[in-house]
Amino acid sequence: MQKIDEMLDNIDKLEKLNDLMNLGTYCDIRLGYSQSNNIVLKDGAIEEISSGFNSSICVRTLYKNGWGYATSDNFNLSKIEDLIKKSYKLAKISNEHSKKEVILKENKQYVDYIKSKSKINIDDISTPEKEKYVIETHNNLMENAFNDKGKIVSTSVSYMDSSGYSLFLSSEGSKIEREGNKVFMGLTAVAKENNNSSNLQYASERLGGNGFEIINYDKLKELSKNTKERALRLITADKCPKGEFNVVLDPELTGVFIHEAVGHASEGDLVLQKDSVFENKLNTVVGNEIVTVIDNPNIKGAFGEYKYDDEGVKGKETKIIENGVLKEYLHSRETAGRMDAELTGNGRAQGNYKPIVRMSNTYIKPLDWKFEELINDTKNGIFLKGSRGGQVDTGKGLFQFNSVEAFLIENGELTKPLRDGGLSGEILNILHNIDAITDEFYLSIGFCGKGGQSVPVGDGGGSIRTKTILC
């Protein structure tokens, strides 16, 4: 790290850098390095223990209506100068072929240093100690891992952490330094039915956040218990019925719907590409008046938390939908400029990729229903729990998601466990059909993929009741 620290000191002294950054209309530099560690356990045996170091320098230059972009993992100061010159030349070439006007929304400039909020730095925890948590989690998954119908036959546990530093510089005067310290664990159990070897069911849980303090034996024991019990329950569950039903979605599945069907459809770049069902719908009703959907990177401890995005824009709470009315799209500086909208702080990038419009923590605002009251009031329907992914067509406004498990609701009570529950329909219809939201507030832990990039996000809110097609 000493060479990098010396390089950072020299950047402040390099007056020529400022001159180079002002060759075009605008220029920014993103510099970062990170140390990562991974441990993978499969069926009680450690399959991988690895460590890696990543570094990158990304220079982005705007010349009139053309962008130039150049990257390197070489931290030599002369290399940064070369990258600026190269991105400037590329921007000029791009401008000659540009068919659109690039307008960067004016942004307040910040000089800030964001220190890691973690209480326990992951670099202070030895690899053998991290390994103990992984092995203990496997042991918890295999403890009493059977019932009279089946047993747990396979487990996997993965651990991942990353610590590092990033620097953002812009020709406008911003200088933002950030420390990072993030941890993620995932655990999976596979159950097999005793008298039917082809009936295999799996369940999984995740744990993640800032700092090693989020990892503790009690929490991992609880997650292990939930995982194996769900897998064993699924091997004897009936298949979910098909047709139109009143459904209750738990916060995890609600979050996936909100993220995939609402959040992505509200991203300014997709709207400009005419690939969003929300195009030309600002200030119009898109859902029931009880529906408020928020994107907020400022939620303390959330997996998608950040203070500034990767364009130096300060993150803020954005009400995408407020009381059923579409109020705002999510923006980068360019999409905000082109649409003459307020900045939202959603220009995010992974590593040496370009910033694009991305969500942070996206959720439906909880209301005042208690979960038990909601189930009792539903009388008859299906409770869908957890997510196994799905597909969304943001342009046509169609979705299809799969739950991990489900339960029949009969006479206001949860009864028979079900599996293979999938829901599909139109985004606007399900938003209009939401008629109840619980007072729970849960944000899941995940990574969102878009444009070949993956960034940490959170999504959730409360449980919702709506009407849709189960397939």
VOPAGU-2260 file (C-alpha; in pm, 1 decimal, decimal comma):
REM VOPAGU-2260
SITE   aa  ch    i         X         Y         Z
SITE  MET   A    0       0,0       0,0       0,0
SITE  GLN   A    1     297,0     233,8      48,8
SITE  LYS   A    2     344,7     299,6    -324,6
SITE  ILE   A    3     -23,7     381,4    -361,8
SITE  ASP   A    4     -12,7     620,2     -66,1
SITE  GLU   A    5     288,9     792,4    -222,6
SITE  MET   A    6     103,9     818,9    -553,3
SITE  LEU   A    7    -198,0     977,3    -383,4
SITE  ASP   A    8      28,4    1232,9    -216,4
SITE  ASN   A    9     185,7    1314,2    -551,6
SITE  ILE   A   10    -150,9    1370,0    -720,8
SITE  ASP   A   11    -213,7    1668,2    -495,3
SITE  LYS   A   12     121,3    1812,9    -600,8
SITE  LEU   A   13      80,2    1752,2    -972,2
SITE  GLU   A   14     -38,5    2088,5   -1103,3
SITE  LYS   A   15     -22,6    1966,0   -1461,1
SITE  LEU   A   16    -303,5    1720,5   -1389,5
SITE  ASN   A   17    -556,3    2000,7   -1345,4
SITE  ASP   A   18    -453,3    2152,7   -1680,6
SITE  LEU   A   19    -497,0    1818,7   -1855,0
SITE  MET   A   20    -837,0    1755,6   -1695,8
SITE  ASN   A   21    -962,1    2085,2   -1840,6
SITE  LEU   A   22    -878,7    2002,6   -2202,8
SITE  GLY   A   23   -1238,1    1901,4   -2273,1
SITE  THR   A   24   -1581,4    2007,1   -2151,8
SITE  TYR   A   25   -1556,4    1788,8   -1842,3
SITE  CYS   A   26   -1328,8    1520,7   -1698,0
SITE  ASP   A   27   -1331,8    1292,0   -1396,9
SITE  ILE   A   28   -1090,8    1034,8   -1260,0
SITE  ARG   A   29   -1184,8     735,2   -1047,1
SITE  LEU   A   30    -902,2     555,5    -875,6
SITE  GLY   A   31    -949,4     254,4    -653,8
SITE  TYR   A   32    -790,6     -49,1    -501,8
SITE  SER   A   33    -932,8    -334,0    -297,9
SITE  GLN   A   34    -822,6    -646,5    -118,4
SITE  SER   A   35   -1067,6    -937,1    -130,3
SITE  ASN   A   36   -1087,8   -1275,5      39,8
SITE  ASN   A   37   -1302,6   -1576,4     -43,7
SITE  ILE   A   38   -1372,1   -1903,5     132,5
SITE  VAL   A   39   -1593,0   -2170,2     -25,2
SITE  LEU   A   40   -1703,9   -2484,8     157,9
SITE  LYS   A   41   -1894,1   -2769,3      -9,1
SITE  ASP   A   42   -2035,5   -3060,3     191,7
SITE  GLY   A   43   -1799,5   -3000,3     481,1
SITE  ALA   A   44   -1481,5   -2970,0     276,9
SITE  ILE   A   45   -1307,6   -2642,0     203,3
SITE  GLU   A   46   -1289,7   -2611,1    -175,8
SITE  GLU   A   47   -1132,2   -2269,5    -202,6
SITE  ILE   A   48    -946,8   -2014,5       3,7
SITE  SER   A   49    -833,7   -1725,9    -211,0
SITE  SER   A   50    -719,1   -1369,6    -183,0
SITE  GLY   A   51    -687,2   -1104,2    -448,3
SITE  PHE   A   52    -583,0    -745,2    -502,6
SITE  ASN   A   53    -755,6    -527,2    -759,8
SITE  SER   A   54    -669,9    -177,1    -868,5
SITE  SER   A   55    -797,2      50,1   -1141,4
SITE  ILE   A   56    -773,8     401,2   -1280,9
SITE  CYS   A   57   -1065,3     522,3   -1492,2
SITE  VAL   A   58   -1062,1     850,9   -1680,3
SITE  ARG   A   59   -1378,2     983,2   -1840,3
SITE  THR   A   60   -1371,7    1293,5   -2057,9
SITE  LEU   A   61   -1656,2    1480,1   -2224,8
SITE  TYR   A   62   -1583,8    1693,8   -2529,9
SITE  LYS   A   63   -1900,6    1874,9   -2641,0
SITE  ASN   A   64   -2133,9    1579,2   -2714,2
SITE  GLY   A   65   -1879,8    1298,3   -2714,6
SITE  TRP   A   66   -1749,2    1080,3   -2431,6
SITE  GLY   A   67   -1403,0     928,5   -2414,7
SITE  TYR   A   68   -1310,7     660,3   -2164,4
SITE  ALA   A   69    -975,0     506,9   -2078,1
SITE  THR   A   70    -871,1     267,7   -1801,5
SITE  SER   A   71    -561,8     102,3   -1660,1
SITE  ASP   A   72    -443,7     -85,0   -1352,5
SITE  ASN   A   73    -106,9      92,4   -1367,3
SITE  PHE   A   74     -75,1     347,5   -1087,2
SITE  ASN   A   75     220,6     529,6   -1241,2
SITE  LEU   A   76     158,0     905,5   -1247,6
SITE  SER   A   77     268,1     940,0   -1607,4
SITE  LYS   A   78      15,2     670,4   -1695,0
SITE  ILE   A   79    -265,3     885,1   -1553,3
SITE  GLU   A   80    -153,8    1171,9   -1776,1
SITE  ASP   A   81    -156,9     937,6   -2075,5
SITE  LEU   A   82    -507,9     818,3   -1985,9
SITE  ILE   A   83    -639,5    1174,4   -1968,0
SITE  LYS   A   84    -491,1    1254,9   -2308,5
SITE  LYS   A   85    -624,4     931,7   -2455,4
SITE  SER   A   86    -977,1     982,1   -2320,8
SITE  TYR   A   87    -972,3    1339,6   -2455,9
SITE  LYS   A   88    -878,0    1217,9   -2804,9
SITE  LEU   A   89   -1148,9     950,8   -2791,3
SITE  ALA   A   90   -1404,6    1209,5   -2677,7
SITE  LYS   A   91   -1322,7    1428,9   -2978,7
SITE  ILE   A   92   -1366,2    1132,7   -3213,9
SITE  SER   A   93   -1690,9    1037,7   -3039,4
SITE  ASN   A   94   -1821,2    1392,9   -3073,3
SITE  GLU   A   95   -1778,9    1376,5   -3452,1
SITE  HIS   A   96   -2020,1    1083,4   -3464,3
SITE  SER   A   97   -2256,2    1182,2   -3181,7
SITE  LYS   A   98   -2624,3    1215,4   -3270,9
SITE  LYS   A   99   -2739,7    1339,9   -2931,6
SITE  GLU   A  100   -2680,6    1642,0   -2716,3
SITE  VAL   A  101   -2502,0    1559,4   -2392,0
SITE  ILE   A  102   -2609,0    1781,0   -2103,8
SITE  LEU   A  103   -2454,9    1725,2   -1762,0
SITE  LYS   A  104   -2683,4    1839,2   -1483,1
SITE  GLU   A  105   -2505,9    2094,5   -1266,8
SITE  ASN   A  106   -2373,1    1934,8    -950,1
SITE  LYS   A  107   -2249,8    2080,2    -624,4
SITE  GLN   A  108   -1881,4    2008,2    -572,3
SITE  TYR   A  109   -1764,2    1824,0    -260,7
SITE  VAL   A  110   -1431,7    1769,4     -88,8
SITE  ASP   A  111   -1487,4    1485,8     155,9
SITE  TYR   A  112   -1329,6    1179,8     312,2
SITE  ILE   A  113   -1573,8     902,3     404,1
SITE  LYS   A  114   -1422,1     668,0     657,2
SITE  SER   A  115   -1543,0     313,0     699,3
SITE  LYS   A  116   -1823,0     281,5     954,0
SITE  SER   A  117   -1722,9     -69,6    1049,6
SITE  LYS   A  118   -1643,7    -141,8    1410,5
SITE  ILE   A  119   -1435,2    -449,7    1329,0
SITE  ASN   A  120   -1207,9    -419,7    1027,7
SITE  ILE   A  121   -1210,4    -738,9     823,0
SITE  ASP   A  122    -833,8    -708,9     775,1
SITE  ASP   A  123    -794,1    -755,1    1151,3
SITE  ILE   A  124    -957,0   -1100,0    1136,7
SITE  SER   A  125    -728,4   -1387,6    1038,7
SITE  THR   A  126    -816,5   -1632,5     762,9
SITE  PRO   A  127    -831,9   -1929,4    1006,2
SITE  GLU   A  128   -1083,8   -1738,1    1218,9
SITE  LYS   A  129   -1299,5   -1660,5     915,7
SITE  GLU   A  130   -1273,2   -2026,4     818,7
SITE  LYS   A  131   -1409,2   -2128,7    1160,4
SITE  TYR   A  132   -1732,0   -1938,2    1095,5
SITE  VAL   A  133   -1775,4   -2113,3     761,4
SITE  ILE   A  134   -1716,3   -2459,4     910,6
SITE  GLU   A  135   -1942,7   -2388,8    1208,6
SITE  THR   A  136   -2220,2   -2283,3     969,7
SITE  HIS   A  137   -2189,3   -2615,1     785,4
SITE  ASN   A  138   -2206,1   -2800,3    1117,1
SITE  ASN   A  139   -2521,2   -2609,4    1209,5
SITE  LEU   A  140   -2678,1   -2701,3     875,2
SITE  MET   A  141   -2609,4   -3071,2     934,3
SITE  GLU   A  142   -2719,8   -3082,6    1298,8
SITE  ASN   A  143   -3051,9   -3274,9    1326,2
SITE  ALA   A  144   -3078,2   -3233,5     949,1
SITE  PHE   A  145   -3357,2   -3483,9     888,7
SITE  ASN   A  146   -3720,6   -3565,8     955,5
SITE  ASP   A  147   -3941,0   -3866,6     888,1
SITE  LYS   A  148   -3973,5   -3772,3     519,0
SITE  GLY   A  149   -3619,3   -3677,1     417,6
SITE  LYS   A  150   -3280,3   -3540,0     506,7
SITE  ILE   A  151   -3025,0   -3276,3     414,0
SITE  VAL   A  152   -2786,8   -3433,7     162,6
SITE  SER   A  153   -2571,3   -3140,3      57,7
SITE  THR   A  154   -2459,5   -2803,3     188,0
SITE  SER   A  155   -2254,6   -2511,6      65,7
SITE  VAL   A  156   -2127,5   -2208,9     254,1
SITE  SER   A  157   -1946,8   -1914,8      97,9
SITE  TYR   A  158   -1769,7   -1623,3     259,9
SITE  MET   A  159   -1655,2   -1309,1      81,7
SITE  ASP   A  160   -1509,1    -982,1     202,6
SITE  SER   A  161   -1358,3    -673,8      46,7
SITE  SER   A  162   -1172,6    -375,9     187,7
SITE  GLY   A  163   -1028,9     -85,9      -2,1
SITE  TYR   A  164   -1005,5     278,0     -93,5
SITE  SER   A  165   -1138,1     492,4    -377,4
SITE  LEU   A  166   -1072,5     846,8    -494,4
SITE  PHE   A  167   -1294,8    1059,3    -718,6
SITE  LEU   A  168   -1154,8    1374,4    -881,7
SITE  SER   A  169   -1337,5    1600,8   -1124,7
SITE  SER   A  170   -1235,0    1894,9   -1338,0
SITE  GLU   A  171   -1509,4    2088,7   -1158,2
SITE  GLY   A  172   -1325,0    2060,8    -827,9
SITE  SER   A  173   -1465,1    1757,4    -644,8
SITE  LYS   A  174   -1235,7    1535,4    -445,2
SITE  ILE   A  175   -1406,8    1249,1    -265,8
SITE  GLU   A  176   -1214,7     975,5     -84,6
SITE  ARG   A  177   -1382,3     664,0      51,3
SITE  GLU   A  178   -1288,5     361,7     255,5
SITE  GLY   A  179   -1473,2      32,9     213,4
SITE  ASN   A  180   -1513,5    -268,9     440,7
SITE  LYS   A  181   -1787,8    -509,0     327,8
SITE  VAL   A  182   -1870,5    -870,3     418,9
SITE  PHE   A  183   -2106,1   -1125,5     262,3
SITE  MET   A  184   -2196,4   -1484,3     354,4
SITE  GLY   A  185   -2428,4   -1724,3     176,3
SITE  LEU   A  186   -2546,9   -2068,1     286,9
SITE  THR   A  187   -2745,3   -2333,7     100,8
SITE  ALA   A  188   -2891,9   -2668,9     199,3
SITE  VAL   A  189   -3029,2   -2939,0     -33,1
SITE  ALA   A  190   -3285,9   -3187,9      98,8
SITE  LYS   A  191   -3382,2   -3522,3     -56,3
SITE  GLU   A  192   -3702,9   -3715,6       0,5
SITE  ASN   A  193   -3643,5   -4062,4     148,5
SITE  ASN   A  194   -3859,6   -4254,5     -97,1
SITE  ASN   A  195   -3806,3   -4035,7    -401,4
SITE  SER   A  196   -3442,2   -3968,9    -491,2
SITE  SER   A  197   -3544,1   -3737,9    -775,4
SITE  ASN   A  198   -3720,9   -3499,5    -536,9
SITE  LEU   A  199   -3446,4   -3258,1    -435,9
SITE  GLN   A  200   -3529,6   -2921,0    -282,2
SITE  TYR   A  201   -3293,6   -2642,4    -179,8
SITE  ALA   A  202   -3310,5   -2337,9      41,7
SITE  SER   A  203   -3064,6   -2058,1     109,7
SITE  GLU   A  204   -3001,4   -1754,0     328,6
SITE  ARG   A  205   -2767,2   -1455,4     308,2
SITE  LEU   A  206   -2591,6   -1227,5     552,7
SITE  GLY   A  207   -2399,7    -913,9     465,2
SITE  GLY   A  208   -2307,9    -559,8     555,0
SITE  ASN   A  209   -2028,7    -327,3     661,6
SITE  GLY   A  210   -1761,4    -461,2     892,7
SITE  PHE   A  211   -1694,8    -804,6    1040,3
SITE  GLU   A  212   -1923,4    -726,7    1333,9
SITE  ILE   A  213   -2219,8    -848,7    1127,9
SITE  ILE   A  214   -2078,0   -1202,6    1145,5
SITE  ASN   A  215   -2166,6   -1381,0    1468,8
SITE  TYR   A  216   -2233,9   -1740,1    1567,9
SITE  ASP   A  217   -2586,9   -1681,9    1701,1
SITE  LYS   A  218   -2705,9   -1517,9    1378,9
SITE  LEU   A  219   -2545,5   -1784,4    1162,0
SITE  LYS   A  220   -2703,1   -2056,9    1375,8
SITE  GLU   A  221   -3044,4   -1899,2    1327,1
SITE  LEU   A  222   -2995,0   -1869,4     950,4
SITE  SER   A  223   -2875,8   -2231,1     933,7
SITE  LYS   A  224   -3185,3   -2347,9    1120,6
SITE  ASN   A  225   -3415,8   -2154,3     889,2
SITE  THR   A  226   -3237,3   -2287,4     581,1
SITE  LYS   A  227   -3247,7   -2657,2     664,1
SITE  GLU   A  228   -3604,1   -2642,9     797,4
SITE  ARG   A  229   -3722,8   -2475,4     476,8
SITE  ALA   A  230   -3545,6   -2731,0     255,3
SITE  LEU   A  231   -3696,7   -3021,1     452,5
SITE  ARG   A  232   -4040,6   -2860,9     444,7
SITE  LEU   A  233   -4026,9   -2821,1      67,6
SITE  ILE   A  234   -3971,1   -3191,7      -7,8
SITE  THR   A  235   -4321,6   -3276,4     118,0
SITE  ALA   A  236   -4495,2   -2958,5       6,7
SITE  ASP   A  237   -4767,6   -2974,6    -256,9
SITE  LYS   A  238   -4726,0   -2788,4    -582,0
SITE  CYS   A  239   -4867,7   -2438,7    -579,8
SITE  PRO   A  240   -5204,2   -2411,5    -758,7
SITE  LYS   A  241   -5232,7   -2208,1   -1078,3
SITE  GLY   A  242   -5476,0   -1929,3   -1160,9
SITE  GLU   A  243   -5569,3   -1587,1   -1028,7
SITE  PHE   A  244   -5547,7   -1549,6    -652,4
SITE  ASN   A  245   -5531,0   -1298,9    -373,3
SITE  VAL   A  246   -5165,2   -1321,9    -274,8
SITE  VAL   A  247   -4950,2   -1194,1       8,7
SITE  LEU   A  248   -4583,2   -1142,3     -75,2
SITE  ASP   A  249   -4330,2   -1143,5     208,5
SITE  PRO   A  250   -4081,1    -850,3     227,9
SITE  GLU   A  251   -3811,7   -1040,3      36,1
SITE  LEU   A  252   -4033,3   -1121,4    -262,5
SITE  THR   A  253   -4193,9    -777,7    -240,7
SITE  GLY   A  254   -3845,3    -630,0    -258,9
SITE  VAL   A  255   -3755,5    -831,1    -567,0
SITE  PHE   A  256   -4074,1    -713,7    -739,6
SITE  ILE   A  257   -4011,2    -351,9    -640,3
SITE  HIS   A  258   -3648,4    -368,7    -749,2
SITE  GLU   A  259   -3691,8    -553,0   -1077,4
SITE  ALA   A  260   -4031,7    -432,7   -1197,4
SITE  VAL   A  261   -4048,6     -80,7   -1051,6
SITE  GLY   A  262   -3688,6      23,8    -982,9
SITE  HIS   A  263   -3542,6     -75,4   -1319,3
SITE  ALA   A  264   -3840,1      71,2   -1504,3
SITE  SER   A  265   -3772,3     403,7   -1331,0
SITE  GLU   A  266   -3406,0     424,5   -1436,8
SITE  GLY   A  267   -3355,0     730,2   -1653,0
SITE  ASP   A  268   -3139,9     560,0   -1917,1
SITE  LEU   A  269   -3406,3     294,0   -1982,6
SITE  VAL   A  270   -3673,2     564,2   -2000,2
SITE  LEU   A  271   -3467,1     756,2   -2258,3
SITE  GLN   A  272   -3421,0     432,1   -2454,7
SITE  LYS   A  273   -3801,9     393,7   -2458,7
SITE  ASP   A  274   -3760,3      66,6   -2272,0
SITE  SER   A  275   -3976,9     150,7   -1972,0
SITE  VAL   A  276   -4344,7     112,6   -1897,8
SITE  PHE   A  277   -4310,0     439,8   -1701,6
SITE  GLU   A  278   -4213,1     646,5   -2007,9
SITE  ASN   A  279   -4416,3     969,3   -2025,9
SITE  LYS   A  280   -4597,5     881,0   -1702,4
SITE  LEU   A  281   -4448,0    1132,1   -1457,5
SITE  ASN   A  282   -4718,2    1280,9   -1231,4
SITE  THR   A  283   -4971,0    1020,5   -1341,0
SITE  VAL   A  284   -5130,9     745,9   -1130,9
SITE  VAL   A  285   -4948,1     414,0   -1170,5
SITE  GLY   A  286   -5070,7     231,7    -860,3
SITE  ASN   A  287   -5300,3     228,3    -561,2
SITE  GLU   A  288   -5285,9     544,4    -350,3
SITE  ILE   A  289   -5131,3     349,3     -60,9
SITE  VAL   A  290   -4823,0     266,8    -270,2
SITE  THR   A  291   -4506,5     469,7    -209,2
SITE  VAL   A  292   -4178,2     335,7    -350,9
SITE  ILE   A  293   -3848,1     486,1    -234,6
SITE  ASP   A  294   -3483,8     455,0    -334,9
SITE  ASN   A  295   -3247,7     568,5     -60,7
SITE  PRO   A  296   -2869,7     510,9     -30,6
SITE  ASN   A  297   -2859,0     681,9     309,4
SITE  ILE   A  298   -3007,2     395,3     512,4
SITE  LYS   A  299   -2749,2     316,3     778,1
SITE  GLY   A  300   -2615,3     -37,0     758,4
SITE  ALA   A  301   -2805,7    -127,4     440,9
SITE  PHE   A  302   -2614,4    -326,4     180,6
SITE  GLY   A  303   -2667,9     -57,1     -84,7
SITE  GLU   A  304   -2558,7     229,7     141,4
SITE  TYR   A  305   -2335,4     508,5       9,7
SITE  LYS   A  306   -2291,4     883,2      63,3
SITE  TYR   A  307   -2189,6     978,5    -290,9
SITE  ASP   A  308   -2240,0     797,8    -618,7
SITE  ASP   A  309   -1956,7     739,0    -866,7
SITE  GLU   A  310   -2012,4    1076,6   -1034,5
SITE  GLY   A  311   -1959,3    1269,3    -710,3
SITE  VAL   A  312   -2332,0    1332,3    -661,8
SITE  LYS   A  313   -2458,9    1318,7    -305,0
SITE  GLY   A  314   -2708,7    1038,3    -252,6
SITE  LYS   A  315   -3060,7    1126,6    -142,7
SITE  GLU   A  316   -3399,0     973,9     -73,2
SITE  THR   A  317   -3593,3     959,8    -398,8
SITE  LYS   A  318   -3966,4     893,7    -396,8
SITE  ILE   A  319   -4015,5     711,1    -724,9
SITE  ILE   A  320   -4385,4     661,6    -654,9
SITE  GLU   A  321   -4569,7     864,7    -392,1
SITE  ASN   A  322   -4926,7     774,5    -296,4
SITE  GLY   A  323   -4970,5     590,3    -624,5
SITE  VAL   A  324   -4833,8     872,2    -843,1
SITE  LEU   A  325   -4508,1     837,0   -1038,9
SITE  LYS   A  326   -4297,7    1129,0    -913,3
SITE  GLU   A  327   -3932,3    1077,8   -1013,4
SITE  TYR   A  328   -3701,2     872,4   -1226,8
SITE  LEU   A  329   -3356,5     767,4   -1104,0
SITE  HIS   A  330   -3073,9     957,3   -1271,4
SITE  SER   A  331   -2710,8     991,4   -1359,2
SITE  ARG   A  332   -2587,3    1342,2   -1433,2
SITE  GLU   A  333   -2639,0    1289,0   -1805,9
SITE  THR   A  334   -2992,2    1148,1   -1788,0
SITE  ALA   A  335   -3090,4    1425,1   -1543,4
SITE  GLY   A  336   -2945,1    1682,3   -1781,2
SITE  ARG   A  337   -3116,7    1540,7   -2088,2
SITE  MET   A  338   -3451,6    1520,1   -1908,0
SITE  ASP   A  339   -3408,3    1848,2   -1714,7
SITE  ALA   A  340   -3462,5    1664,2   -1387,9
SITE  GLU   A  341   -3319,2    1689,9   -1039,0
SITE  LEU   A  342   -3012,8    1482,8    -954,1
SITE  THR   A  343   -3086,1    1169,2    -753,1
SITE  GLY   A  344   -2732,5    1032,4    -697,0
SITE  ASN   A  345   -2777,5     704,2    -885,2
SITE  GLY   A  346   -2476,4     706,4   -1119,3
SITE  ARG   A  347   -2292,5     394,4   -1002,1
SITE  ALA   A  348   -2007,7     185,8   -1139,2
SITE  GLN   A  349   -1832,1    -139,4   -1060,8
SITE  GLY   A  350   -1453,7    -131,2   -1077,4
SITE  ASN   A  351   -1331,4      15,6   -1404,5
SITE  TYR   A  352   -1673,4      28,0   -1572,1
SITE  LYS   A  353   -1849,0     352,2   -1667,5
SITE  PRO   A  354   -2111,6     491,6   -1427,3
SITE  ILE   A  355   -2467,3     408,4   -1532,4
SITE  VAL   A  356   -2804,3     455,5   -1363,9
SITE  ARG   A  357   -2836,4     207,4   -1077,2
SITE  MET   A  358   -3053,0     163,2    -769,8
SITE  SER   A  359   -2928,2     168,9    -409,7
SITE  ASN   A  360   -3181,2      52,8    -145,6
SITE  THR   A  361   -3525,7      35,0    -304,0
SITE  TYR   A  362   -3838,0     -50,2    -108,4
SITE  ILE   A  363   -4211,5      -6,7     -70,0
SITE  LYS   A  364   -4297,0     215,5     225,7
SITE  PRO   A  365   -4446,4      12,9     513,7
SITE  LEU   A  366   -4793,6      99,2     643,2
SITE  ASP   A  367   -4983,6      -3,1     955,3
SITE  TRP   A  368   -5104,4    -360,2     895,9
SITE  LYS   A  369   -4970,9    -629,4    1127,7
SITE  PHE   A  370   -4874,6    -943,7     936,9
SITE  GLU   A  371   -5110,4   -1165,2    1139,4
SITE  GLU   A  372   -5395,4    -919,7    1082,8
SITE  LEU   A  373   -5329,4    -918,1     709,7
SITE  ILE   A  374   -5337,6   -1297,6     683,9
SITE  ASN   A  375   -5656,9   -1309,9     893,3
SITE  ASP   A  376   -5819,7   -1045,5     673,6
SITE  THR   A  377   -5717,9   -1221,3     350,7
SITE  LYS   A  378   -5936,5   -1523,5     437,7
SITE  ASN   A  379   -5840,9   -1729,7     130,1
SITE  GLY   A  380   -5536,8   -1697,9     -94,6
SITE  ILE   A  381   -5165,3   -1779,5    -116,9
SITE  PHE   A  382   -4873,1   -1649,1      90,1
SITE  LEU   A  383   -4555,6   -1639,3    -122,5
SITE  LYS   A  384   -4222,7   -1629,7      58,0
SITE  GLY   A  385   -3866,6   -1570,1     -60,7
SITE  SER   A  386   -3735,8   -1530,0    -414,7
SITE  ARG   A  387   -3575,3   -1759,3    -668,7
SITE  GLY   A  388   -3542,3   -1488,0    -928,5
SITE  GLY   A  389   -3743,4   -1421,9   -1241,3
SITE  GLN   A  390   -3771,1   -1207,9   -1551,2
SITE  VAL   A  391   -3895,5    -857,7   -1627,0
SITE  ASP   A  392   -3966,7    -679,8   -1953,9
SITE  THR   A  393   -3950,4    -316,4   -1841,4
SITE  GLY   A  394   -4060,6    -190,0   -2182,1
SITE  LYS   A  395   -4375,5    -400,3   -2207,6
SITE  GLY   A  396   -4434,9    -385,0   -1833,9
SITE  LEU   A  397   -4448,7    -762,3   -1785,7
SITE  PHE   A  398   -4294,6    -973,0   -1509,0
SITE  GLN   A  399   -4255,9   -1332,2   -1394,4
SITE  PHE   A  400   -4107,7   -1424,2   -1054,5
SITE  ASN   A  401   -4063,5   -1745,1    -858,2
SITE  SER   A  402   -4100,0   -1775,9    -483,3
SITE  VAL   A  403   -3892,3   -2008,6    -268,2
SITE  GLU   A  404   -4197,0   -2147,8     -90,6
SITE  ALA   A  405   -4561,7   -2072,4     -33,7
SITE  PHE   A  406   -4845,2   -2144,6     208,2
SITE  LEU   A  407   -5215,4   -2179,7     149,9
SITE  ILE   A  408   -5430,1   -1922,1     329,4
SITE  GLU   A  409   -5758,1   -2079,5     442,3
SITE  ASN   A  410   -6013,4   -1901,2     659,1
SITE  GLY   A  411   -5753,5   -1640,2     753,3
SITE  GLU   A  412   -5484,7   -1887,0     859,2
SITE  LEU   A  413   -5165,2   -2020,8     703,7
SITE  THR   A  414   -5213,8   -2390,9     645,4
SITE  LYS   A  415   -5064,6   -2622,8     384,3
SITE  PRO   A  416   -4703,2   -2561,1     270,2
SITE  LEU   A  417   -4659,8   -2528,7    -106,4
SITE  ARG   A  418   -4371,3   -2516,9    -354,1
SITE  ASP   A  419   -4299,1   -2408,4    -712,1
SITE  GLY   A  420   -4497,6   -2089,3    -674,8
SITE  GLY   A  421   -4456,2   -1847,0    -963,6
SITE  LEU   A  422   -4637,8   -1520,8   -1022,3
SITE  SER   A  423   -4672,5   -1326,5   -1343,9
SITE  GLY   A  424   -4862,1   -1030,6   -1480,8
SITE  GLU   A  425   -4841,8    -664,7   -1569,0
SITE  ILE   A  426   -4643,6    -425,0   -1350,3
SITE  LEU   A  427   -4912,2    -155,6   -1346,1
SITE  ASN   A  428   -5188,9    -404,9   -1266,0
SITE  ILE   A  429   -5014,5    -545,5    -960,7
SITE  LEU   A  430   -4936,9    -191,4    -836,8
SITE  HIS   A  431   -5303,1     -93,4    -870,1
SITE  ASN   A  432   -5413,4    -415,5    -699,4
SITE  ILE   A  433   -5201,6    -363,6    -385,0
SITE  ASP   A  434   -5456,0    -298,1    -111,1
SITE  ALA   A  435   -5255,3    -362,8     207,7
SITE  ILE   A  436   -4896,0    -322,2     329,0
SITE  THR   A  437   -4761,1    -439,6     664,2
SITE  ASP   A  438   -4559,3    -235,0     913,0
SITE  GLU   A  439   -4250,1    -457,2     870,6
SITE  PHE   A  440   -3931,9    -305,3     731,2
SITE  TYR   A  441   -3683,9    -551,8     590,5
SITE  LEU   A  442   -3410,3    -497,4     333,6
SITE  SER   A  443   -3256,6    -799,6     166,3
SITE  ILE   A  444   -2891,4    -830,2      73,2
SITE  GLY   A  445   -2793,0    -871,3    -286,5
SITE  PHE   A  446   -2606,2    -766,6    -596,9
SITE  CYS   A  447   -2777,1    -612,0    -897,6
SITE  GLY   A  448   -2652,4    -683,6   -1247,5
SITE  LYS   A  449   -2688,9    -437,8   -1534,7
SITE  GLY   A  450   -2470,1    -358,6   -1833,5
SITE  GLY   A  451   -2221,6    -627,8   -1731,2
SITE  GLN   A  452   -2175,1    -466,3   -1389,0
SITE  SER   A  453   -2271,2    -585,1   -1042,5
SITE  VAL   A  454   -2318,9    -350,1    -747,6
SITE  PRO   A  455   -2443,3    -411,1    -390,4
SITE  VAL   A  456   -2808,4    -321,6    -331,2
SITE  GLY   A  457   -3088,2    -367,9     -80,9
SITE  ASP   A  458   -3458,7    -410,1    -151,4
SITE  GLY   A  459   -3771,3    -486,3      46,3
SITE  GLY   A  460   -4012,9    -297,2     268,4
SITE  GLY   A  461   -4318,0    -465,2     417,5
SITE  SER   A  462   -4535,3    -755,8     306,6
SITE  ILE   A  463   -4799,4    -661,8      49,2
SITE  ARG   A  464   -5135,7    -802,8     -53,4
SITE  THR   A  465   -5238,1    -789,4    -415,4
SITE  LYS   A  466   -5406,2    -997,1    -684,6
SITE  THR   A  467   -5216,6   -1165,8    -964,0
SITE  ILE   A  468   -5173,6   -1481,4   -1171,2
SITE  LEU   A  469   -4988,7   -1779,3   -1025,7
SITE  CYS   A  470   -4823,8   -1993,0   -1290,9
